[in-house]
């Protein structure tokens, strides 16, 4: 594939991963606008062993190298379709693709997959450095095995995403746009009908588009949701049926009118086979 990165370099990515030293941090939040049903709180002290974590999400170029070398077929390819944000589609395809109940901004698009993110006729040739999307938990785990790495545990993800800051609202502090500067790729305007594009992006942004946090991690807020290895639980409610996993970080579709989950303590859940166009991943390895 034309955009594929060097497979040997991609497999050796653990050598470039950021070391997060062993130690305690305060996980969770007491934010007034936390999502209580998501189990964000209470704030608790968690001791995390040393680990290393990717500075960025896995890119299309890196995933292309994996597919080219292994012949891997993603779950979206097996299913024959994936969810795409409707505003990214042409009028004809948007009308032809079903809406899921409750979230009419999505469309179930036949043929949508990681290298055809908006379905037939789309490609990632100009998006080599964007995070790969339309990847399920199984897809992310297969890539991780190829690299001799793994998905991060949720506590690892939050500790790394905080960048050394204690109980701050975002990975960079308490203001969403300090000094008027956008620090993440999320929705601006009236969701889902009008995006003012103040941060420069309607869909995914290239990795390293925004300043890193204090540990050198990029885009831990917005852009794409990131898979964690943990099964979903809130601590106060029973787990959902099936294999439901934790996601962290929010995506380019998050907006405070309905999904303020770009806050560093925010969390969400999805079925392990879900591979919609706003889900990606970064990898970790024991320290």
C-alpha positions as CSV (number, residue, x, y, z in Angstrom):
1,X,0.0,0.0,0.0
2,X,1.4,3.4,-1.0
3,X,1.2,5.0,2.4
4,X,2.6,2.1,4.4
5,X,5.3,3.0,6.9
6,X,8.4,0.8,7.3
7,X,7.2,-2.4,9.0
8,X,10.4,-3.0,11.0
9,X,10.2,0.6,12.4
10,X,6.6,0.1,13.3
11,X,7.2,-3.2,15.0
12,X,10.0,-1.5,17.0
13,X,7.7,1.3,18.3
14,X,8.1,0.2,21.9
15,X,11.6,1.7,21.7
16,X,10.0,5.2,21.1
17,X,7.3,4.8,23.8
18,X,7.2,7.3,26.7
19,X,8.3,5.9,30.1
20,X,5.8,6.6,32.8
21,X,7.5,6.1,36.2
22,X,6.0,3.9,38.8
23,X,4.0,5.7,41.5
24,X,0.7,6.9,42.8
25,X,-1.6,9.4,41.2
26,X,-5.1,10.6,42.0
27,X,-7.5,9.0,39.5
28,X,-11.1,10.1,38.8
29,X,-12.8,13.5,39.4
30,X,-15.2,15.5,41.6
31,X,-16.0,17.8,38.7
32,X,-19.5,19.3,39.0
33,X,-20.4,18.2,35.5
34,X,-19.0,14.7,35.6
35,X,-21.2,12.0,34.2
36,X,-22.3,10.1,37.4
37,X,-23.5,7.0,35.5
38,X,-20.0,6.7,33.9
39,X,-18.3,6.0,37.3
40,X,-15.8,8.9,36.9
41,X,-15.6,9.3,40.7
42,X,-14.8,9.2,43.4
43,X,-11.3,10.6,43.4
44,X,-9.0,7.8,44.6
45,X,-5.3,7.2,44.9
46,X,-4.0,4.5,42.5
47,X,-0.5,3.0,42.5
48,X,0.6,2.2,39.0
49,X,3.8,0.2,38.1
50,X,6.1,1.7,35.5
51,X,5.1,1.3,31.9
52,X,5.7,2.8,28.5
53,X,3.1,4.2,26.2
54,X,2.9,5.5,22.6
55,X,3.2,9.3,22.3
56,X,0.5,9.2,19.6
57,X,-2.3,7.0,18.4
58,X,-1.4,4.5,15.7
59,X,-1.6,6.1,12.3
60,X,-3.0,5.0,9.0
61,X,0.5,4.6,7.7
62,X,1.5,2.4,10.6
63,X,-1.7,0.2,10.3
64,X,-1.1,-0.1,6.6
65,X,2.3,-1.6,7.2
66,X,0.7,-4.1,9.6
67,X,-1.9,-5.1,7.0
68,X,0.6,-5.2,4.2
69,X,2.9,-7.6,6.1
70,X,0.3,-9.8,7.7
71,X,-2.7,-9.7,5.4
72,X,-4.9,-8.9,8.4
73,X,-8.6,-8.3,7.7
74,X,-10.4,-6.0,10.1
75,X,-13.8,-6.7,11.7
76,X,-15.4,-3.8,9.7
77,X,-14.2,-5.6,6.5
78,X,-15.7,-8.9,7.7
79,X,-19.0,-7.2,8.7
80,X,-19.1,-5.3,5.3
81,X,-20.0,-1.9,6.9
82,X,-19.1,0.6,9.6
83,X,-20.6,3.8,11.1
84,X,-19.6,7.1,9.5
85,X,-20.5,10.6,10.7
86,X,-23.2,11.7,8.3
87,X,-21.7,15.1,7.6
88,X,-18.6,13.5,6.0
89,X,-20.7,11.8,3.3
90,X,-22.1,12.9,0.0
91,X,-25.8,13.5,-0.1
92,X,-26.6,10.3,-2.1
93,X,-24.6,8.0,0.2
94,X,-25.9,9.8,3.3
95,X,-29.5,9.2,2.2
96,X,-28.9,5.6,1.3
97,X,-27.2,4.7,4.6
98,X,-29.4,3.8,7.6
99,X,-29.4,5.9,10.8
100,X,-29.0,4.1,14.1
101,X,-31.8,4.8,16.6
102,X,-30.9,7.6,19.1
103,X,-27.8,8.8,17.3
104,X,-29.0,10.1,13.9
105,X,-25.7,11.8,13.1
106,X,-24.2,8.4,12.3
107,X,-24.8,6.4,9.1
108,X,-24.2,2.6,8.7
109,X,-22.2,2.8,5.5
110,X,-21.6,-0.3,3.4
111,X,-17.9,-0.7,2.6
112,X,-16.7,1.7,5.2
113,X,-13.5,0.5,6.8
114,X,-10.1,1.7,8.0
115,X,-8.7,2.4,4.5
116,X,-12.0,3.6,3.1
117,X,-13.2,5.7,6.1
118,X,-16.2,7.3,4.3
119,X,-17.0,4.2,2.3
120,X,-16.7,3.5,-1.4
121,X,-14.6,6.0,-3.3
122,X,-12.8,7.3,-0.1
123,X,-9.2,6.5,0.9
124,X,-6.5,7.5,3.3
125,X,-3.8,8.5,0.8
126,X,-3.8,12.1,2.1
127,X,-4.3,10.9,5.7
128,X,-1.2,8.8,6.3
129,X,-0.5,10.6,9.6
130,X,-4.0,10.7,10.8
131,X,-5.0,8.1,13.5
132,X,-6.4,4.9,12.0
133,X,-10.1,4.6,12.7
134,X,-12.8,2.0,12.1
135,X,-10.8,-0.5,14.3
136,X,-12.3,-2.8,16.8
137,X,-10.8,-4.1,20.0
138,X,-9.8,-7.3,18.2
139,X,-8.1,-5.2,15.5
140,X,-6.2,-3.1,18.0
141,X,-5.1,-6.2,19.9
142,X,-3.9,-7.9,16.7
143,X,-1.7,-4.9,15.9
144,X,-0.4,-4.9,19.5
145,X,0.6,-8.5,19.3
146,X,2.5,-7.8,16.0
147,X,4.4,-5.0,17.9
148,X,5.0,-7.1,21.0
149,X,2.9,-4.5,22.9
150,X,-0.6,-4.3,24.4
151,X,-3.5,-2.0,25.0
152,X,-3.1,0.3,28.0
153,X,-5.0,-0.4,31.2
154,X,-7.4,2.4,32.1
155,X,-5.4,3.6,35.1
156,X,-2.3,3.7,33.0
157,X,-4.1,5.7,30.3
158,X,-5.4,8.3,32.8
159,X,-2.0,8.6,34.6
160,X,-0.2,9.1,31.3
161,X,-2.9,11.5,29.9
162,X,-2.7,13.7,33.0
163,X,0.9,14.5,32.1
164,X,1.9,14.9,35.8
165,X,-0.9,17.4,36.6
166,X,-3.0,16.6,39.7
167,X,-6.8,16.8,39.3
168,X,-6.8,19.2,36.5
169,X,-9.9,19.2,34.2
170,X,-8.0,18.8,31.0
171,X,-4.6,17.3,30.1
172,X,-3.1,20.8,30.0
173,X,-5.0,22.5,32.8
174,X,-8.4,23.8,33.8
175,X,-9.2,26.1,30.8
176,X,-10.4,24.5,27.6
177,X,-8.8,27.1,25.3
178,X,-6.1,28.9,27.4
179,X,-5.3,32.2,25.8
180,X,-7.8,31.4,23.1
181,X,-5.6,28.5,21.8
182,X,-7.4,25.3,20.9
183,X,-5.6,22.3,22.5
184,X,-7.7,19.4,21.1
185,X,-9.9,18.4,18.1
186,X,-13.5,18.5,19.3
187,X,-16.7,19.9,17.9
188,X,-17.3,23.7,18.0
189,X,-20.7,25.2,17.2
190,X,-24.1,23.5,17.5
191,X,-23.8,19.7,17.4
192,X,-24.5,18.0,15.1
193,X,-25.7,20.5,12.6
194,X,-23.0,23.2,12.5
195,X,-19.3,23.0,13.1
196,X,-17.5,26.3,13.1
197,X,-14.2,24.5,12.6
198,X,-12.4,26.8,15.0
199,X,-9.8,24.1,15.8
200,X,-9.3,23.5,12.0
201,X,-10.9,20.1,11.6
202,X,-14.2,18.5,10.8
203,X,-13.0,14.9,11.2
204,X,-9.7,13.5,12.4
205,X,-6.6,15.6,12.6
206,X,-3.0,14.4,12.0
207,X,-1.3,13.1,15.1
208,X,0.9,15.8,16.7
209,X,-1.5,18.6,15.5
210,X,-1.8,20.0,19.0
211,X,0.8,20.6,21.8
212,X,1.7,17.5,23.9
213,X,1.0,17.1,27.6
214,X,3.6,17.2,30.3
215,X,4.7,13.6,29.5
216,X,5.0,14.2,25.8
217,X,1.7,12.5,24.7
218,X,-0.3,14.0,21.9
219,X,-4.1,14.2,21.4
220,X,-5.1,12.5,24.6
221,X,-8.3,14.7,24.3
222,X,-10.5,14.6,21.2
223,X,-9.5,13.3,17.7
224,X,-10.4,9.6,18.3
225,X,-11.6,7.6,21.2
226,X,-8.8,5.2,22.4
227,X,-9.4,1.6,23.4
228,X,-8.3,0.4,26.8
229,X,-8.0,-3.2,27.8
230,X,-10.4,-3.0,30.8
231,X,-13.9,-4.4,30.8
232,X,-16.5,-1.7,31.6
233,X,-17.7,-1.3,35.1
234,X,-18.8,1.8,37.0
235,X,-18.3,0.4,40.4
236,X,-21.9,1.1,41.4
237,X,-23.8,-0.5,38.5
238,X,-23.6,-4.0,37.0
239,X,-21.5,-4.4,33.9
240,X,-23.3,-4.3,30.5
241,X,-24.1,-7.5,28.7
242,X,-21.5,-8.8,26.4
243,X,-17.8,-7.8,26.0
244,X,-18.0,-4.1,26.7
245,X,-14.7,-2.2,27.0
246,X,-13.5,1.1,28.3
247,X,-12.7,4.0,25.8
248,X,-10.9,7.1,26.8
249,X,-10.2,10.6,25.5
250,X,-13.3,11.6,23.5
251,X,-13.3,12.3,19.8
252,X,-13.7,15.0,17.1
253,X,-17.5,14.6,17.7
254,X,-17.5,15.5,21.4
255,X,-19.3,18.7,22.4
256,X,-20.3,19.9,25.8
257,X,-23.9,19.9,24.8
258,X,-24.0,16.1,24.9
259,X,-20.5,14.6,25.4
260,X,-18.0,16.5,27.5
261,X,-15.8,13.4,27.6
262,X,-12.6,15.1,26.4
263,X,-12.0,15.9,30.1
264,X,-9.1,13.8,31.3
265,X,-11.1,11.8,33.9
266,X,-14.0,11.1,31.6
267,X,-14.7,7.6,30.3
268,X,-17.1,5.8,28.1
269,X,-17.9,2.2,27.0
270,X,-18.5,0.4,23.7
271,X,-18.9,-3.2,22.5
272,X,-15.6,-4.9,21.7
273,X,-16.6,-5.3,18.0
274,X,-17.5,-1.7,17.5
275,X,-15.4,-0.1,14.8
276,X,-16.9,3.3,14.0
277,X,-15.1,6.2,12.4
278,X,-14.1,7.9,15.6
279,X,-12.3,5.0,17.4
280,X,-8.6,4.4,17.4
281,X,-5.9,3.4,19.8
282,X,-2.4,3.8,21.2
283,X,-0.3,1.0,22.7
284,X,1.5,0.4,26.0
285,X,4.1,-2.1,27.3
286,X,5.4,-2.9,30.7
287,X,8.1,-0.7,31.9
